[in-house]
Amino acid sequence: MTDTLDRTARDYSVVGPEAQRAAEVGLVDAEWFRPHVDPDRMRELTERTNRRAIGDAVLWLALLGVVGVAGAVAFPSFWSIPLFVVYGALYGAADARWHEFGHGTACSNERVNDAMYQFASLMLWRGPTLWRWSHFRHHSDTIIVGRDPEIQLARPPSLFRLAQNYSGLRNQPGMFWRIIQHAFGKIDPVAVDFVPANEHGKVVWEARLSVAVHAVVVGLAIATQSWLPILLVGAPTIYGAWLVLFFGTTQHLGLQEDVLDHRANSRTVYMNPVFRFLYLNMNYHVEHHIFPAVPYYRLPALHAEIKHVLPEPSPNCLHAYREIIGELKRQRDDPNHELETRLIPDVPTAPAEVGSIGAVRPDGSFDLGPVAQIAVGSVTRVDVRDRTFAVARTADGTVCVVDGICTHGQVHLAGGVVVDGVDGPQIECPKHNGRFDLSTGAPCRKPVKEPIAVYAADTANGHIIIQPPEQ
């Protein structure tokens, strides 16, 4: 489909003409390849735990604090230089925390997820609301030109620009300038494209908070006549950017554009335990994009579950970079070139989560099948006539019936998970991790904005009975 395109003339901006083309050819909010995983096994893989995520976060913060204090004590001697190099790398590792806690999958406690996401966003000069919606788009339309705002390099790629990115001097100052503009109420067209209008105010106030925090840091530097405060807060976003790029470059660069298969546009790389801690297992990037509801600490298990349907992972970072640089050189000469050594198993995508077919009773009510067929803590799909329902059983055994299609991502909610929310059980969409209240159908977590219908469930002879929805 993309072989006939003139890639040298493509506009990679999300506000350019390529966005319309992507919509016309069916690449926007489309159905992606998804392998079959046993539902019981998937429930195990999507289980979240506060202990592991908080433990990893505390260890990271402790390392950051110890190295930062050591660097401050040694400053301005020569010995502070290697300490601040390490400090910058640990500071840059906030990117992985921003990502995982931002997805809401790291902890079962949503408040902890959001607190860490806000903190990491401040460290990285990323407006929390702006970048949350940017990342939603990235997952909806991964490496779709004109739609994905997180494509690293356009084709034909520039190796010089890639090298510049590692310094942090090319992108990071521009990111902070964007924050300053937002603080003055000037929302740029790219942000307007994917951030809902009713959240522009949050973008502005978050930007003002970021500017205020960094103004205090600069004030401390002036008052103390020392660069130390800036070296500890602010500057690491620039001099620690190399680690963000070192890991992030392996995710998608050099792979295919405009395809509806994450196996073709994402890369899994085997890494050592230290890298996996810093990167929070995001080296299993194909797996993450296919099943974003799986928390980072269960991605190795997910990889073992589905690796037979995935392309061969890069055995290490060196191999990945050789593949990336080689392909970028070829795409520099021929922007239409696609990586030829990446073999993707030819297996069919799993059908939409098919649970069972319900029945219409003589009185017109809908029989959704026996309660016993739905395990506690699970959700299944039941179709009756032309309607699709998601039927869930909460931890206390309560049966909840809601519309089966997400109002945002247009995917089957039966592929998601039942989670404990602040105000009660919720169902989480498998595409963007948005959530609905199972009791009211109200949206509880971005990006969902429209509620889903909820149906009162009765039982008769062990079967789940609901009244037919109004047409």
Secondary structure, DSSP 8 states (H G I E B T S, - for coil): --TTS-GGG---STTSTHHHHHHHTT-SS---------HHHHHHHT---HHHHHHHHHHHHHHHHHHHHHHHHHTTSTTHHHHHHHHHHHHHTHHHHHHHHHHT-S-S-HHHHHHHHHHHHHHHT--HHHHHHHHHHHHHTTT-TTT-TT----SS--HHHHHHHHHSTTTHHHHHHHHHHHHTT---HHHHHHS-GGGHHHHHHHHHHHHHHHHHHHHHHHHHT-SHHHHHTTTHHHHTHHHHHHHHHHHHTTS-SS-S-HHHH--BB---HHHHHHHTTTTBHHHHHH-TTS-GGGHHHHHHHHGGGS---BSSHHHHHHHHHHHHHHHHH-TT---SS----------S---EE-EE-TTS-EEEEEGGGS-TT-EEEEEETTEEEEEEE-TT--EEEEESB-TTT--BGGGSEEEEETTEEEEE-TTT--EEETTT--EEETT--S---EE--EEETTEEEE-----
